């Protein structure tokens, strides 16, 4: 994939652009996923949309600069700058999990940039905070300094464990390796993995004013996601004024990637009706 970098003051963002559609679909991979994980869905959708895919700074091959750490305000600023640099306005924004919390805030703050939202494996902030706490044994990752050190030393182990848990039970070794190997390659080449800073940023956040989010929102939920068994997407569906929830019974943490046929069909049908 012919990727490039958007150079900003506080971040260097890896991006990919393709497609000739009149509408722009912006896909932000769910870390530690990369642009490459979305190859199939991008190819399927490029005939209908102009597609922009970029990795959040602090993850993958997108780097935070000048001592910056992952924070919601910084991510909002960077995402706004990337979209403006790429002449992308009134986009359909696709994000997942903790990143989707940033997407919700961007939609609230910059409705000129975001026209519609597609959000996967995300619930209310309170539920996401509880989820992040439950995945952090001993509260180590949430501890500033200590968390960053632990993640830096064990990021390959974390990636291996994450994909085992995030994919549906019984997923083949081939499928597991298809997700894992691009991530390990990026890490080996010096890629970023600011998981500790992201967890700590989520802990500091307060619930967004969902009533102020006027965009039509498609919520996707993989019911076979063993990492989110205690979370309930209905909490976010009920809070958002214009949300539709679609649950995928056979999918784990990555419903937009695990069942591309259904995702493409759902997206187009929802987008036409919204």
Secondary structure, DSSP 8 states (H G I E B T S, - for coil): ---EEEE-SSEEEEEEEE---SEEEEE---TT--GGGGHHHHHHHTTTEEEEEE--TTEET-EE-TT----HHHHHHHHHHHHHHTT--SEEEEEEHHHHHHHHHHHHH-TTTEEEEEEES---HHHHHHHHHHHSGGG-TTSTTHHHHHHHHHHHHHHHHHHHHHS-TT--HHHHHHHHHHHHHHHHTT-EE-HHHHHHHHHH-----GGG--SEEEEEEETT-GGGTT--THHHHHHSTTEEEEEETT--S-HHHHTHHHHHHHHHHHHHH-
